[in-house]
């Protein structure tokens, strides 16, 4: 596909994902108890889509251009990179934030820094997936979007709890989300000088998806599985997430 069309698909996808940062304002009228119940199922859905996209779309597509040993090594590098980033900047995803209280103001700034870096990486991931193929890019956009919904809701809550006004929290959250555009643009520009850049960026993205789903989302789900009925619904939403990725294979 011509690079101009890849640019178009990537920018539209990044813009769509960035708009998710404004969703936090719509949660203010929802009762806290009902909201937390809904959020944990959304997290289950997100975990399923991230793992489904990693193993059903990105991994097979990348395997066509990389030997399995190199691909596996780069996936492991991706997992290590995300682990390192989380340690360095105390990167904690929204799912813990939403269910904790009394966050201090300095942490709200730390959350903005971490979220901006996370969004920058999202932009790289989206651009790299579209460079692999349009179907892979669309699948990744859906996976990232479903992951961003609970995350951005949580980030908005952290900023409010940290002392920001609603309007300022929305503005800062959206500004942070726009770092995804920067990541995408940098990646697409680098294709002029680095041939097949997607062949090593996509495996790193796969590692990132596996890390986020396995070390952040699934442990958070387990924390809120106190009832059998709740656990069953979490499993159902997790499988729905994988099912969405399977369905995309046939489009």
Secondary structure, 3 states (H helix, E strand, C coil): CCHHHHHHHHHHHHHHHHHHHHHHHHHCCCCHHHHHHHHHHHHHHHHHHHHHHHHHHHHHHHHCCCCHHHHHHHHHHHHHHHHHHHHHCCCCCHHHHCCCCCCCHHHHHHHHHHHHHHHHHHHHHHHHHHHHCHHHHHHHHHHHHHHHHHHHHHHHHHHHHCCCCHHHHHHHHHHHHCHHHHHHHHHHHHCCCCCCCHHHHHHHHHHHHHHHHHHHHHHHHHHCCCCHHHHHHHHHHHHHHHHHHHHHCCC
